[in-house]
Amino acid sequence: MKRTDRKIFFFDLDGTLLTSKKDISPKTMDALKKFTQAGNYFCINTGRAIDSAKAVYRGLELNFKGSFLCGCNGAEIYSVDEDEYVYRTGVPLELVPIIMDIANKYDMHCHTYNDTHIVSSMNGECMEYYRRVIKTPLLITDDVVKELTSPPPKMIAIELHDTSKQEKFYKALEDAVGDKITLLYSNPYYLEIFPKEAGKGNAVKRLAEILGIPVENTYAAGDQENDISMLEAAGVGVAMLNATDAVKRVCDIVTDEDNDHDGLADVILRAIR
């Protein structure tokens, strides 16, 4: 029988759960241990792919019973305890070449993923910037679709210098396939491209339903635009002090400190009660 008194806390990674050094401070880690030891669920809800989320989870030795990973902006939900996916969707394969063609037209870096690799027809400054943090192996190919055996969980376009070019690409993509995909900036440089039925907010609703947790017992913390649907879907939305103004406007709580100064620790402890 499912316990309906349990809670689940969804965390974005960069700028939220992680410090700028990509670690978790001892005070915040202690709060997470107390939260999960009380029988509650821990979930990373990130724009990163599942393999990258796994690397963070294992690298930081989180090891919390009742852990889940939501990757690629809600396109994938993975149970750490069961070592299996509980939900997967993806960008329709027929849209991938259309999106890549538009990216080429606007000279935009754009890549996607298969089960083991980042898959791209481009390598250069944008990819080097992306892989400073994301260590997933890279496959460069002239035919991206050929390397995909199933719909990819997401695609991502990166522009480090020219925001006007980026916005033109965004508009062209929206006009061409905007009824079938969601477009969101996860930071000023990264445009996330994922299926309509995904989204961090839908991941909150799906996983809560799977676990039998009422919405009022769901918590979520984030800092960027792609976190907004998650923060709105959760019973309690938490914006980091370092979050954008748009994120702060939709939240129930704004932390007193930023991600480098244990902004989440007290919020996590209060959620236990």
N, C-alpha and C positions, 0 to 999 in steps of 0.2 A: 504494500500500500504506500502511495506517495505521500510524503509529509508536506502539507501545504503551508506550514509555518517556516519552511526554509526560505532563504533569500539567495539571490544571485547578483553579483556585481560584475558589470561589463566594463572593461578598461581599454581605452585606446593606448597605444604604446608611446610613440614619439611625442614628447611635449606633455605627456600625461603621467603614465605609470613610470616611464623611464626618465632619468635625469638627462642633462645634456651630454653626460659621459656615457650614456646608454647602459646605466646600471640602476639598481633599486637600493635606496639607502637603508641602513639597518632599522631605523624607526618605522619606515613604511613596510618593510619586510615583516617586522614583528606584528604590525597591525593585520597584515594579510594572513599570517599564521593563526592569529586569534580568531579572525573571521571564519576561516575554513575549518578550524578545529571545533568551532561551535556548530558544525554540520551544514554550513552554507557553501554555495557554489562560487567558483572563481572562473572568470572567462576573459580571455584576451579577445578584443573585437577590433580588428585592424585592417587597414588597407593592404598590408603585406600578404603574400601568399602563405599558405599553411606551412610549407617547409621552412620559411623564414620565421614564422611565429613559433614553430617547434624549436628552432635553433635558439631563439631568445629564451623560451620556457626552460629548455634543458641547460643552456649556458648559465642562466642565473640560478639554477638549482631550485626552482620553485616547488615542484613535487607536492602539490596540494591535492588531496583526495577530492574528487568531484570537480576536476578541471576540464574546461572546454576551450577550444580555439575557433574563433570565427575569422576566416581569412578572406582576402580579396573583396573587402567591403560587403560582407554578408553572403557572398556567392558560395562559400564553403563553411560547414560547421563540423568540427572534428572533436570526438570524445577522446581525451588523453587516457582515461582509465581503460576504455574498451579498445583503444588503438584502432578506431574506425570512424569513417565519416557518417554523420547522421543526416546530412543534407548536402547536395551539390547542384549547382546550376552553372550556366555559362553563356558567353556571347555566342549567338548562333553562328555556326561555321560560315554560312553564306555571307555574313556581314563582315567577316575579318578582311577579305581582300578589298572590299569597298572602303573600309576604314583606312587600310594601309595605302590605298591609291590616293585618298584625300590627303593623308599625311605626306606622301611624296610630292603631291601637287603644291603643298604649302611649305615644303622643305622642313617638316617637323619630324623629330625623332619620335618613333612610336614602336613599342614592343609588346609582346604578349608572353604566355607561359604554356608549357605542357606539364606533364606530371613530374618531370625531373629538371627542366631547364627554363631559363629565360630564353625566348625565341625572338630573334630580331634580324632584320635585313641591314641594320645600321650598327656601327660601332664607332665610338669617338668620345668627345667631351661629355655629352649627356649620359652615355652609358657608364663612363668612368665615374661620374658624379653619383649616379644611382647606386653603383656597386661598392661605394665606400662603406655602406652599411649593409646592403643586401648582398649576401655571399653565395646566392644560388648560382650554379654553373650556367655559363652563357653558351648559346648555340647561335652562330651567325649563318644565315642561309639566304639564298636568292628566292626561295619559295617558302614563306612562313606557313601557309596552310598545309603544305606537305608534311610538316613536322607535328601537326596536331591530329591526334586520334579521337579527340572529343572536343566539344565546345570549351574554349578556354575560360577560366573563371573571370578574367578581366583583361583589359588592355590598358596601357598607360602611355600618355604623350608627355614629353619633357621639352621645355624651352627655358634656357637659363638666362637669356639676355633680352629678347625682343618680345615684350608683352603684346604689342600690336599684332605681330604675326600669330602669336598664340590665340588671341581673340578672334582673328579671322578664321583660323582653323576650327576653333570652337563653333563659330557660327555656321561654317560650311558643314560640319559634322551634324550639328543640330538640324539643319535643313534637310540633310540626306537621310539620316537614320534616327533622328531624335525621338521618334515615336516608339522605337524598339529598345533604346538603351538609355542609361542615366549617365550624365556628365557632371562631375564634381571636382573641384580643386581640393586636393589634400594638403597642399601648401602652395606658395606662389608660383612654383615651377612645375608641379605635377598635375596633369589633368587625368583623372581616373575615368575609365570607360567600362561600364559593367551593365549586366542585364537589368531590365526594369524590375523583375521580381526579386532581385537581390537588395542590397542596401543594408547598412548597419542597423537601421531601425527594424527592418523585417527580420533580421537575425535575432534581435532581442525578443520579438513576438514569437518566432518559431521555437526558439530554444526554451523559453518560458513555458510554452504550451507542451512541448515534449516532456519537460520535467514536472509539469503540473504545478507551476508556481504562479500565484496570482500576480497581476501586473503591479499591485501596490508593493510587492516584495522584490521588485526589480530596481536595480540602481545602475547608473552608467556615468562614466566620467570621460571627458574629452576636451579638445582645445581648438579643433579646426572645422572647416565647413563640412567635410565629409562625416563628421561626428554628429551633426545636428539631428538627423533622423533618429539616431540611437538615443540621444538625450531627450528627444520629444516622446519617443516610444516608451521609455522607462518610467516607472512610477516616480523615481527621484532622479532628476538630471543634475549632474555636477559639472560646472565649468571650472577649469583651472584659472588661477589668477592671471596666468600668461595667455589665456585663450583670446581669440578674436572677439570683438564687440558683438558680432552676430551670434556667436556661440553663447556668450553671457546673457544675451537677451532672452534666450529660450529656456534657460536653466532655473531650477529651484534653488540651487546653492552655488555660490562662487567661493572657491577656497580662499583662505586668508593668506596663503603662501603659494609660491609657484612650484613647478615640478622639480626644481633644484633645491627646494627647502621644505620637503615633506608636506606639500600642500594637501595630499590625500590622506595622510595618516589618521588625523582626528575624524575625518568623515567616515573612513572605514570602520573605526572603532565605534562610532555612534550608530552605524548601521547594524551592529550586532544586537543592540538593545531593542 
